[in-house]
Amino acid sequence: VYDNGLNGPFLFDVHVHITKNRWVKIDSLSGPELAQAWNSSFSPFPTNRPLAQLTFGINHALAGLSPWAFKATNLAIHLLTGLLVFVLSRLAYRAVAGPAADPRRGLLLGAATAAVWLLHPLHVSTVLYTVQRMAQLSSLGLFAALSCYFYGRIRLAEGRSGAAWIFAALPFAALAFLAKENAALLPLLLLVSEITLLRRLPAPDSRTLLPLVWALFIAIPLLAGLIYLALHPGYVNYDGRPFTLEERGLTQFRVLWLYLQWLYVPDISAYGLFHDDIRLSAGLTDPPSTLIALLALLALILSALLLRRRAPVFSFAVLFFLAGHAFESSIFPLEVVFEHRNYLPSFGPLFLLAYLVTVSATQMNIGRLAGVLGALLLISYAAATYVRVGNWSSYNSFILAAAENHPNSPRSNFMAAQVLIAAIEQAD
């Protein structure tokens, strides 16, 4: 599915971080050169992302500036992350099903979740836009951390030793943070997991162990993060942006629903690297869809909280998705929309989709019908991904497809004009 895009060109920020960054273009794997690549970012801590920069340097040392090598590495990371999605899905099923868990059903659920996550067309830009390896590595570390935590909690509930597994989440979270700072969301993701899926587990024999875990992994890190942000107000500086904090914040209510639409109803014409054609919300009723989106979001959150006991998978899907967007869809002065922000949060909605097809449908005695529909859905996702990958196979096809799909995007139209002007000059 991804083969046609592996020879595609380097684009945009890749030149800043890699092709025009002489510090990352190392020629050997010696200690000093690896250290140079590690420190090759132009950003200060905590936004320097040294682990991702190190992998870019290793790519260059082994294959130079070969787009295929860089993108194939991204695809390998994608596949490895998909394996952890499989593991985490099975553990989530064990947590929610308890003693009645069917290993074969858990295996099917894990495979279905991993398959739909790996083949979803929304993730094409994360895999083939080389610089988004930062988001990939961060998600890889977070999925590993979540898997360790889930497995440790399940072992504790079964009366076995699990503290070591829980604490094994820490080094994976640290590695994720060194790839991209939004790995600091782990405590919030663990809180979501605890109040939805993991709350169904029996309490461990030691009454002091679980409160200690909550304090060390959730309460203290969340409090420390809030204090850090309060002491660094510069992270909310909008001086260089064409929108205000209010405009961005209000627009995100609509954007979150847009992300969910893209996850459940993929539309190639709606995807793209640039989404500067999305209208900003100037107020709660400008446009009116802003208020509708806000009220619908509040209703969704309230439903998730109220249904934690009766529908824990639904609650987990909703709250995990929103927690995963807590940085990039909140107060920080980032671009309004980017597809790669769904790489981690998409696990919640897609796990719910797979659960409905493989578990809920079986319980309702419509498992065979659901299986057929699920297979057709997966095939459609794979086909859409294949078509979209084709747009990433060359610079011209990428730019022209962006302008065709987003005719009101200033960036897409400007670059498409450049491509067409160059073609005319070559023809002359």
Disulfide bonds with the S-S distance in Angstrom:
none
